[in-house]
Amino acid sequence: MRGNTGAGGLDSALGLEIDFRREFSGGNRLTLGFRALDLDFQKSSDAAPIDLEMMFAGLTVGYTFDL
C-alpha cells in the first residue's frame, strides 16, 4: 500500500494505491491494484476565478517479466 500528498501548483493532491502481487517462477510477477487520486486547484485571476476539484479512481494491472 502506498500513499502520497503534494502541494505547489495545486492546492492539494492526495493519492492512494493498494497493490496485490503474485510472483511466478523465473522472476515473473502479476500485480493487480486500485488507485485513487484527488486533486484540488483554486486560482483567482482578473478574468475569471478557477475552482477545480477532480477525483480519479480505477483498477491497475501490471506484469513484470524477466528475460
Phi, psi and omega in degrees: 000136178229147175218153177209161176218153181208164177209177181134249177295334176258153173294319176200150174219122180238136180224149177217133177223131178240124182237145171239127186239134177244123180262134177251176179292153177079014178084009178277145181219142174246129182237128175237141182198184178228136181229137176230137180224126182241124181241141177224123183223130176225137178212130176255125178230175180293325184285298182203139177288147179244128176227111186234125174230123180226148173224128176247137178212143178177178182280141173241140180225133178215151177225126178248130179231154181251127181279000000 
